[in-house]
Structures are given as C-alpha cells and as structure tokens.
Amino acid sequence: MARMIRIFDTTLRDGEQSPGASMNLEEKLIVAKQLARLNVDIIEAGFAYSSPGDFEAIRRIAQEVEGPIICSLARARPEDVDRAWEALRGAPKIRIHTFISTSDIHLKHQFRLTRDQARERAVEMVQRARGYVEDVEFSPMDATRSDPKYLYEVLEAVITAGATTVNIPDTVGYAAPQEFGMLIRGIRENVSNIKQAIISVHCHNDLGVAVGNSLAAIGAGQVECTINGIGERAGNASLEEIVMGLRTRKDFYGADTQIQTEEILKSSRLVSNITGMVVQPNKAIVGANAFSHASGIHQDGLLKEKTTYEIMRPESIGLGKSTLVMGKLSGRHAFRQRLEELGYKMTDEELNKAFERFKRLADQKKEVYEEDLEVIISEELQTIPETYRLKSLHVESGTDTVPTAQIELEIDGKSSRQVGKGDGPVDAAYRTIAVMTETKSTLLTYVVKAITGGTDAQGEVMVKVEEGAKTVTGHGSDTDIIVASAKAYLNALNKLAYWKSRKDEKISYKEA
C-alpha cells in the first residue's frame, strides 16, 4: 500500500510573492475554496503580520474554508507568532509555521545572529506557538546551505520544544536532486527524535529542479508546493507535477497523495486568470500542449492504443472531452449541464449573469468552446468593484486615417464620454480611457492571445499596469480585440482603485 504524502499548498503565501501576482481578499477566498475542492491537506493562507489584508484573508479563510488545515507564516519573532494566532484563533483546524535561517551566510549578513542565538530563538518561538496551537511547523531557512551538523542540532531542539512538522527549505534553489535526497536521509539518520515530527520539503526552482528535488526527497511525509509552480523568483515546486508524478509512478515511489486530480486543470486556470501569470503551452500536466499530439507517428499510435503515447489520461486532471456543442441555439439547461460537467456549481444569479455573457458571445461565434466557457466563468467570479465600466466603444482606424477612439464609460455610476487619438486603435482607446479615469498608472505589459482557433476566435488580452509601488494585472476577452483590450485595461484600473481604497501596503519580506 502506498504511503500518503501530505500536500502543503503555499500558493496564497509564497505563490503571491511572484511579482504582480498579489490577490485581494475575495480572490484569495475563491482560490482557497478551490484548493479545498482539490483536497490539499494544508493551505498556507498568508503571512499574518505582513499586512492587515493578509491578516484578514487568513482569518476569513480559516473561518470559511472547510477541509484543509489553515496555516499562517510567522517569523521567529513574538509579535509575528502572536499575530498568526490572532488570525487563526477560533477556527477548527489551524497551524502556525515559524522560521529562522540556519545558514551561516544568512545568520551573518541578514540576521546578525550567532548559531546559538538562532537556535535559542527558534526554540522559544516554537514553544510560544505551541502555547497557542497543537500543530506547529518550523523551517530552518536556507537549510541546503547550512552546516548539516548544526541543522541536526536545531531540528532536534525544536522538536523537543514541540514542533510537529519540520520543513527543510531549499530557499534559493541551490541543491541538486541527489544531494537533497541525501540531506533528508541524513536528517532521518542523525536527528534522534525525528520520528516525533513529520519531515516536509519546500523547494525553489532557481536551477529548474524544484520538482526533481521534491521527488528525490519523497521519504519525507509532506511536500510544499504551489499551483502552476508560481512563487518567489523562479517559483516553487509545481503541485500538479508532484502529484501526477507520484500518481503515475506509484510503482516507483511507493507513495501517493489524497489530491482530487480531476480538479487540477480548473485550479491551474483559476490561479492563472487571477494572477495574470500565463501558463506556458509546454508546461507539464496543465500546459495547452500537454495532451496534444502533432507527430503523425504519435497520432497513429494514439488512435490504435492511447497508452502508446499517453502515460496519463487527460480526464485524470479534469481535461474532459465534450461532445455537447455549445452555440446560440443552446438553452439555459444545456448551459448549466455543461458547466456542471466542467465542475462549476453556480447560484441562479451567477448562472443568469454567465448565461447572458454566453448568449452575447454565441451570437458572434459559430461554436463556443470549453476554453470560452472557462473565461466567461473566471470573469464572472471576479468581485472587484467596478469603479469604471465600459458602456460603448467606437474606433476608427486605417491606412489614411488617424486612429480615433470614441468611448463612453460609467465612472462611479455616472456616464462620461470622450474622444481621443493615438498611434493605433488600441493606443487611441487606452489614451482616451487614461484621460477619462485620470489615472497616473503606467502600462508595463500588453499581451494578446486567441483562446480558440478560427477567424471567429475569442481573443484574450492581459495587461500589467503599475502605479507607484503597486503592480496589477487586468484581463479582458471578446471576439473584438479592441473591446477585449479596453476591458483588460479597465479591469486593471478597477483593481488599482480597489487597492487604493483599501490602503493596504504589504511589508516586503522574503522568507523560506
């Protein structure tokens, strides 16, 4: 029988440290509820001390999300541990995760502590956390660049102090798989009380081996990872790759997880849509090409026997094959049924709003594909208040015409019209919107992609906008790419307006 490995998802904490990937409270709740459907064991919901926004997100998730253990990160400081407890207090399944570095390079240059001082502080903060909760995790940050003997001493001390999980982070993605596997074996053999705690691993992807390191250390009982592998710098170990690696090669690893793998693709797309971090087409498991076959030899073999070139079934990650063609003649019942097949349970009000969007799109396209429906649903689930709403857009452009945009917006409930010019139709629209909204932001990125094939394809636009220290992403989709562009820009400006209204600037602190 396969050993069960705990999945500790840190998309909402370490994943959110990806530049531009910050999420608001409602977005975090949406992701957390999807992680619960995915059946992760632990959700690291944030870093309670870092900001009022993170504190409130942790509190709401701990109170409202059923199933997983909800965890808050805390530096090895009394105020951090206390704040984590305040955010988690009263919830049924909670954990405090505290950390301090153990590598000499960090202790000397960042923390300015001796080894003895760091070990003493680690013990004190684990004891403090145990005074609040039964479930305490400790991480020796930069473990892979630490002196192993000192690392063993610290782990033994914190387990004695009450740590129930000890997490070994490859904080800067320094280790090689064989080396990291040896480190975990060394911990198991040299820490006398290690059986009193669960060993966890947390690997970063700076050298592209985060998943390889995690799988090489699968003698551990817990793996820390993120959806799509997002996270600090080059990211974290990818949840979907670890889970499907264990599930597909159970014969080799002798281990598995409790993850509901059919929820993987939906989780990936949700996180991508909310953060604006596009999944590369050749990304393992969830990339657009992961289950595509172009070679004639491959196609021939696949038609004769799927296992010739598919080691996993696409259905196993939620990539279902639809035989129900959705178009303008489809009714509400068929629409609801198709959404349920994709795994979406919606209220009547949500369904009505989504169905109206679907009908408008179906009038413009011969066929509405699964990807179109995913975009409709992901946009309807967004709960950012609409300070600015597009009412109408008319653009003139051509070889002998100065591109001109005539735009009508609803701004805080009041209608406003403006005409403006630009170097192209999108530039004209964006310059006009910028004047109307009086934004001081800067457009950093503009990306267009076709969601589906054909000349009637729905286009999706992603923009990244910066104002001061805040960077946000905006999404918009339409068969008219100029309209999609305007929607994406307004979506980003609405996010900026939302963040400014909250006045919630996060403390920047890089941790394990």
KEDRENLO-984423 format. One record per residue (C-alpha): residue number from 0; x, y, z. Coordinates in steps of 0.25 Angstrom, whole numbers, plus 5000, padded with zeros to 4 digits. Each point is the difference from the previous one (the first is absolute). Layout:
BEGIN
<NUM <X Y Z>>
...
//
This chain:
BEGIN
<0 <5000 5000 5000>>
<1 <5005 5014 4996>>
<2 <5004 5010 5011>>
<3 <4992 5012 5000>>
<4 <5008 5013 4998>>
<5 <4994 5013 5006>>
<6 <4998 5011 4990>>
<7 <5003 5014 5006>>
<8 <4995 5010 4990>>
<9 <5007 5014 5002>>
<10 <4994 5007 4987>>
<11 <4994 5010 5009>>
<12 <5012 5004 5007>>
<13 <5013 4996 4993>>
<14 <4993 5000 4986>>
<15 <4995 5014 5003>>
<16 <5014 5005 5001>>
<17 <5001 4999 4985>>
<18 <5002 5014 4995>>
<19 <4986 5005 4995>>
<20 <4993 4988 5006>>
<21 <4993 5006 5012>>
<22 <4986 4996 5003>>
<23 <4989 5008 5007>>
<24 <4992 4994 5011>>
<25 <4988 4995 4992>>
<26 <5010 4994 4990>>
<27 <5008 4992 5011>>
<28 <4986 4995 5005>>
<29 <4997 4995 4986>>
<30 <5014 4993 4998>>
<31 <4999 4994 5015>>
<32 <4986 4994 4997>>
<33 <5006 4994 4987>>
<34 <5012 4994 5008>>
<35 <4990 4994 5009>>
<36 <4993 4993 4989>>
<37 <5014 4996 4995>>
<38 <5001 4993 5013>>
<39 <5013 5006 5005>>
<40 <5004 4996 5014>>
<41 <5005 5014 5004>>
<42 <4998 5014 4995>>
<43 <5010 5010 5004>>
<44 <4990 5012 4999>>
<45 <5010 5011 5002>>
<46 <5010 5008 5009>>
<47 <4991 5006 5011>>
<48 <5010 5010 5005>>
<49 <5003 5005 4986>>
<50 <4988 5009 4998>>
<51 <4985 5002 5004>>
<52 <4996 4994 4987>>
<53 <5008 4987 5002>>
<54 <4995 4999 5014>>
<55 <4985 5002 4996>>
<56 <5002 4990 4989>>
<57 <5006 4989 5009>>
<58 <4988 5003 5010>>
<59 <4989 4998 4990>>
<60 <5006 4988 4993>>
<61 <5002 4993 5014>>
<62 <4986 5003 5003>>
<63 <4993 4997 4987>>
<64 <5008 4989 4993>>
<65 <4997 4986 5004>>
<66 <5009 4988 4999>>
<67 <5015 5004 5000>>
<68 <5008 5005 5011>>
<69 <5002 5015 4999>>
<70 <5014 5005 5003>>
<71 <5006 5014 5002>>
<72 <5015 5003 4999>>
<73 <5007 5007 5011>>
<74 <5015 5005 5001>>
<75 <5007 4995 5013>>
<76 <4995 5013 5007>>
<77 <4990 5000 5011>>
<78 <4991 5011 4993>>
<79 <5000 4991 4988>>
<80 <4996 4988 5007>>
<81 <4989 5007 5008>>
<82 <4994 5007 4988>>
<83 <4999 4986 4993>>
<84 <4993 4995 5012>>
<85 <4990 5012 5000>>
<86 <4997 4997 4985>>
<87 <4998 4985 5002>>
<88 <4993 5000 5014>>
<89 <4987 4993 5000>>
<90 <5001 4992 4987>>
<91 <4999 4985 5001>>
<92 <5013 4996 4993>>
<93 <5012 5009 5001>>
<94 <5015 5000 5000>>
<95 <5011 5011 5003>>
<96 <5012 4999 4991>>
<97 <5012 5007 5005>>
<98 <5014 5001 4995>>
<99 <5014 5006 5001>>
<100 <5013 4997 4992>>
<101 <5010 4990 5003>>
<102 <5011 5003 4989>>
<103 <5012 5008 5005>>
<104 <4998 5009 4988>>
<105 <4986 5004 5004>>
<106 <5004 5001 5015>>
<107 <5012 5009 4998>>
<108 <4995 5009 4989>>
<109 <4985 5001 5002>>
<110 <4996 4996 5014>>
<111 <5013 5004 5007>>
<112 <4999 4988 5010>>
<113 <5009 4989 5005>>
<114 <4996 4986 4998>>
<115 <4997 4999 5015>>
<116 <4991 5012 4999>>
<117 <4993 4995 4988>>
<118 <4997 4986 5006>>
<119 <4995 5007 5013>>
<120 <4991 5009 4993>>
<121 <4994 4988 4992>>
<122 <4998 4992 5012>>
<123 <4993 5012 5007>>
<124 <4991 5003 4989>>
<125 <4996 4985 4998>>
<126 <4996 5000 5015>>
<127 <4993 5013 4998>>
<128 <4992 4994 4988>>
<129 <4997 4987 5008>>
<130 <4994 5009 5011>>
<131 <4989 5004 4990>>
<132 <4998 4987 4991>>
<133 <5003 4986 4999>>
<134 <5005 5000 4986>>
<135 <5014 5007 4998>>
<136 <5009 5000 4988>>
<137 <5014 5005 5001>>
<138 <5009 5003 4988>>
<139 <5015 5002 5000>>
<140 <5001 5010 4989>>
<141 <5011 4998 4990>>
<142 <5002 4985 5005>>
<143 <5007 4995 4988>>
<144 <5012 5010 5002>>
<145 <5000 4998 5015>>
<146 <5011 4991 5008>>
<147 <4993 4987 5001>>
<148 <5004 4997 5014>>
<149 <4995 5014 5004>>
<150 <4987 4997 4993>>
<151 <4998 4987 5007>>
<152 <5002 5007 5013>>
<153 <4990 5011 4997>>
<154 <4989 4989 4995>>
<155 <5002 4992 5013>>
<156 <4999 5012 5009>>
<157 <4987 5005 4993>>
<158 <4993 4986 5000>>
<159 <5003 4999 5015>>
<160 <4994 5014 5001>>
<161 <4987 4995 4994>>
<162 <5001 5001 4984>>
<163 <4992 4990 4994>>
<164 <5005 5002 4986>>
<165 <5014 5004 4996>>
<166 <5001 5006 4986>>
<167 <5013 4999 4992>>
<168 <5000 5012 4990>>
<169 <5009 5001 4988>>
<170 <4998 5015 5001>>
<171 <5008 5005 4989>>
<172 <4999 4987 4991>>
<173 <5015 4997 5002>>
<174 <4999 4985 5002>>
<175 <5001 4988 4990>>
<176 <4990 4989 5001>>
<177 <5010 4989 5005>>
<178 <5006 5010 5010>>
<179 <4986 5004 5005>>
<180 <4996 4985 5001>>
<181 <5013 4998 5008>>
<182 <4997 5012 5009>>
<183 <4986 4994 5004>>
<184 <5006 4986 5003>>
<185 <5011 5007 5008>>
<186 <4989 5007 5009>>
<187 <4992 4987 5001>>
<188 <5013 4993 5005>>
<189 <5006 5010 5009>>
<190 <4989 5008 5007>>
<191 <4997 4991 5012>>
<192 <4985 5004 5002>>
<193 <4996 5001 4985>>
<194 <4989 4990 5001>>
<195 <4993 5010 5009>>
<196 <4998 5009 4988>>
<197 <4996 5000 4985>>
<198 <5011 5004 4991>>
<199 <4996 5009 4989>>
<200 <5007 5006 4988>>
<201 <4999 5014 4993>>
<202 <5008 5001 4987>>
<203 <5002 5013 4992>>
<204 <5003 4999 4985>>
<205 <5011 5009 4997>>
<206 <5008 4989 4993>>
<207 <4987 4993 4994>>
<208 <5001 4988 5010>>
<209 <4989 5003 5010>>
<210 <4991 4989 4997>>
<211 <5012 4991 4998>>
<212 <5005 5003 5014>>
<213 <4987 4998 5006>>
<214 <4998 4986 4994>>
<215 <5014 4997 5003>>
<216 <4997 5002 5015>>
<217 <4987 4993 5000>>
<218 <5004 4992 5012>>
<219 <4994 5013 5007>>
<220 <4986 5000 5004>>
<221 <4996 5014 4995>>
<222 <5003 5008 4987>>
<223 <4998 5015 4999>>
<224 <4996 5005 4986>>
<225 <4992 5010 4992>>
<226 <4989 4999 4989>>
<227 <5008 5002 4987>>
<228 <5013 5001 5008>>
<229 <4998 5015 5002>>
<230 <5009 5006 5011>>
<231 <5012 5009 5004>>
<232 <5010 5002 4988>>
<233 <4999 4987 4991>>
<234 <4989 4995 5008>>
<235 <4997 4987 5009>>
<236 <4998 4986 4997>>
<237 <4988 4998 4992>>
<238 <4988 4993 5007>>
<239 <4995 4993 4988>>
<240 <5013 4995 4995>>
<241 <5003 4994 5014>>
<242 <4986 4994 5002>>
<243 <4999 4994 4986>>
<244 <5015 4995 5001>>
<245 <4996 4992 5012>>
<246 <4987 4995 4995>>
<247 <5005 4996 4986>>
<248 <5013 4994 5006>>
<249 <4994 4994 5013>>
<250 <5008 4987 4996>>
<251 <5013 5007 5002>>
<252 <4998 5010 5011>>
<253 <4990 4991 5008>>
<254 <4993 5013 5004>>
<255 <4987 5008 4996>>
<256 <4992 5011 5005>>
<257 <4985 5003 5004>>
<258 <4999 5010 4988>>
<259 <4988 5000 4992>>
<260 <5008 5001 4987>>
<261 <4987 5003 4992>>
<262 <5000 5014 5006>>
<263 <5015 5003 4995>>
<264 <4997 5006 4987>>
<265 <4989 5009 5006>>
<266 <5009 5004 5011>>
<267 <5011 5004 4990>>
<268 <4991 5008 4992>>
<269 <4994 5007 5011>>
<270 <5014 5004 5006>>
<271 <5005 5004 4986>>
<272 <4988 5009 4998>>
<273 <5000 5007 5013>>
<274 <5015 5002 5001>>
<275 <5002 5003 4985>>
<276 <5012 4990 5000>>
<277 <4998 4993 4987>>
<278 <5003 4985 4999>>
<279 <5010 4997 4989>>
<280 <4994 4991 4990>>
<281 <5010 4989 5002>>
<282 <4999 5000 5015>>
<283 <4999 4986 5006>>
<284 <4986 4995 5003>>
<285 <4992 5013 4999>>
<286 <5006 5007 4987>>
<287 <4992 5001 4988>>
<288 <5008 4990 4992>>
<289 <5002 4990 5012>>
<290 <4990 4991 4993>>
<291 <5001 5004 4986>>
<292 <5006 4991 4989>>
<293 <5006 5006 4987>>
<294 <5009 4989 4995>>
<295 <4994 4990 4990>>
<296 <5007 4988 5007>>
<297 <4994 5004 5013>>
<298 <4986 5003 4995>>
<299 <5000 4986 4993>>
<300 <5004 4993 5013>>
<301 <4991 5008 5008>>
<302 <4988 4996 4992>>
<303 <5003 4986 5001>>
<304 <5003 5000 5015>>
<305 <5000 5012 5009>>
<306 <5011 4995 5009>>
<307 <5010 5000 4989>>
<308 <5003 5015 5001>>
<309 <4991 5004 5012>>
<310 <5006 4996 5014>>
<311 <4988 5007 5006>>
<312 <4985 5002 4996>>
<313 <4996 5014 4998>>
<314 <4988 4998 5008>>
<315 <5008 4997 5012>>
<316 <5004 5015 5001>>
<317 <4986 5005 4996>>
<318 <5002 5001 4985>>
<319 <4987 4994 4996>>
<320 <4996 4997 4985>>
<321 <4987 5007 4997>>
<322 <4990 4995 4990>>
<323 <4990 5011 5003>>
<324 <5001 5011 4990>>
<325 <4997 5014 5007>>
<326 <4995 5010 4990>>
<327 <4989 5011 4999>>
<328 <4989 4990 5000>>
<329 <5004 4994 5013>>
<330 <4990 5002 5012>>
<331 <5002 5003 5014>>
<332 <4999 4985 5005>>
<333 <5011 4996 4990>>
<334 <5009 5011 5004>>
<335 <4998 4997 5015>>
<336 <5003 4985 4997>>
<337 <5013 5003 4992>>
<338 <5005 5009 5012>>
<339 <4997 4989 5010>>
<340 <5008 4990 4991>>
<341 <5011 5010 5001>>
<342 <4999 5000 5015>>
<343 <4993 5013 5002>>
<344 <4988 5001 5010>>
<345 <4994 5014 4999>>
<346 <4988 5007 5007>>
<347 <4989 5004 4991>>
<348 <5004 5015 5000>>
<349 <5014 4996 4996>>
<350 <4995 4991 4989>>
<351 <4991 5010 4994>>
<352 <5011 5010 4999>>
<353 <5009 4990 4994>>
<354 <4989 4995 4990>>
<355 <4998 5015 4995>>
<356 <5015 5001 4997>>
<357 <5000 4986 4993>>
<358 <4988 5004 4992>>
<359 <5007 5013 4995>>
<360 <5012 4992 4997>>
<361 <4992 4989 4993>>
<362 <4994 5011 4990>>
<363 <5014 5003 4996>>
<364 <5006 4986 4999>>
<365 <4996 4987 4992>>
<366 <5004 4992 5012>>
<367 <5003 5003 5015>>
<368 <5012 4991 5005>>
<369 <5003 4995 5014>>
<370 <5011 5011 5001>>
<371 <4990 5011 4996>>
<372 <4991 4995 5012>>
<373 <5012 5000 5009>>
<374 <5003 5014 4997>>
<375 <4985 5004 5002>>
<376 <5000 4993 5014>>
<377 <5013 5006 5005>>
<378 <4996 5014 4996>>
<379 <4986 4999 5007>>
<380 <5007 4994 5012>>
<381 <5008 5013 5002>>
<382 <4995 5009 5011>>
<383 <5008 5013 4998>>
<384 <4990 5012 5001>>
<385 <4998 5006 4986>>
<386 <5005 5015 5002>>
<387 <5001 5001 4985>>
<388 <4991 4992 4991>>
<389 <5000 5000 4984>>
<390 <4986 5004 4994>>
<391 <5004 5002 4986>>
<392 <5013 5001 4991>>
<393 <5001 5004 4986>>
<394 <5014 5001 4993>>
<395 <5004 5005 4986>>
<396 <5013 4996 4994>>
<397 <5006 4997 4987>>
<398 <5012 5003 4990>>
<399 <4996 5014 4998>>
<400 <4992 5003 5013>>
<401 <5006 5005 5013>>
<402 <4995 4989 5010>>
<403 <4989 5006 5008>>
<404 <4992 4994 5012>>
<405 <4986 5005 5005>>
<406 <4998 4994 5014>>
<407 <4988 5000 5010>>
<408 <5003 4996 5014>>
<409 <4992 4999 5012>>
<410 <5009 5006 5011>>
<411 <4995 4998 5015>>
<412 <4986 4998 4994>>
<413 <5001 5013 4991>>
<414 <5000 4999 4985>>
<415 <5012 5007 4993>>
<416 <5004 5002 4985>>
<417 <5014 5003 4994>>
<418 <5006 5000 4986>>
<419 <5015 4998 4999>>
<420 <5011 4996 4990>>
<421 <5012 4991 5000>>
<422 <5011 4993 4992>>
<423 <4990 4988 4998>>
<424 <4986 4996 5003>>
<425 <5005 4994 5014>>
<426 <5009 5012 5003>>
<427 <4988 5009 4997>>
<428 <4991 4993 5009>>
<429 <5010 4999 5011>>
<430 <5004 5015 4999>>
<431 <4985 5004 5001>>
<432 <4997 4990 5012>>
<433 <5012 5006 5007>>
<434 <4995 5014 4998>>
<435 <4986 4996 5005>>
<436 <5005 4993 5012>>
<437 <5011 5010 5003>>
<438 <5009 4988 5003>>
<439 <5014 5002 5004>>
<440 <5004 4986 4997>>
<441 <5010 4995 4989>>
<442 <4997 4988 4991>>
<443 <5011 4990 5001>>
<444 <4995 4988 4992>>
<445 <4990 4997 4989>>
<446 <4998 4986 4996>>
<447 <4989 4995 4990>>
<448 <4997 4985 4998>>
<449 <4989 4993 4992>>
<450 <4992 4991 5010>>
<451 <4995 4991 4989>>
<452 <5004 4998 4985>>
<453 <4993 5006 4988>>
<454 <4997 5013 4995>>
<455 <4989 5002 5009>>
<456 <5008 4997 5012>>
<457 <4998 5007 5013>>
<458 <5013 5008 5004>>
<459 <5005 5002 5014>>
<460 <5008 5012 5004>>
<461 <5009 5000 5012>>
<462 <5006 5013 5005>>
<463 <5009 5004 5011>>
<464 <4999 5014 5006>>
<465 <5009 5007 5010>>
<466 <4997 5012 5009>>
<467 <5010 5003 5011>>
<468 <5004 4987 5007>>
<469 <4988 4993 4996>>
<470 <4999 4991 4987>>
<471 <4987 4993 4996>>
<472 <4995 4992 4988>>
<473 <4988 5001 4992>>
<474 <4992 4990 4991>>
<475 <4990 5002 4989>>
<476 <4994 4991 4990>>
<477 <4992 5003 4987>>
<478 <4999 4996 4986>>
<479 <5004 5015 4997>>
<480 <5014 5001 5005>>
<481 <4999 5015 5002>>
<482 <4988 4998 5009>>
<483 <5008 4989 5007>>
<484 <5011 5010 5002>>
<485 <4991 5010 5006>>
<486 <4994 4990 5009>>
<487 <5014 4996 5005>>
<488 <5005 5014 5002>>
<489 <4988 5004 5008>>
<490 <5001 4987 5008>>
<491 <5014 5004 5004>>
<492 <4995 5014 5004>>
<493 <4989 4995 5008>>
<494 <5010 4991 5008>>
<495 <5009 5012 5002>>
<496 <4988 5008 5005>>
<497 <4996 4988 5009>>
<498 <5014 4999 5006>>
<499 <5001 5015 5002>>
<500 <4987 5000 5008>>
<501 <5005 4989 5009>>
<502 <5013 5008 5002>>
<503 <5006 4986 5003>>
<504 <5015 5001 4997>>
<505 <5007 4987 5003>>
<506 <5013 4999 5008>>
<507 <5010 4994 4990>>
<508 <5008 4988 5007>>
<509 <5006 4988 4993>>
<510 <4999 4988 5007>>
<511 <5001 4985 4998>>
//
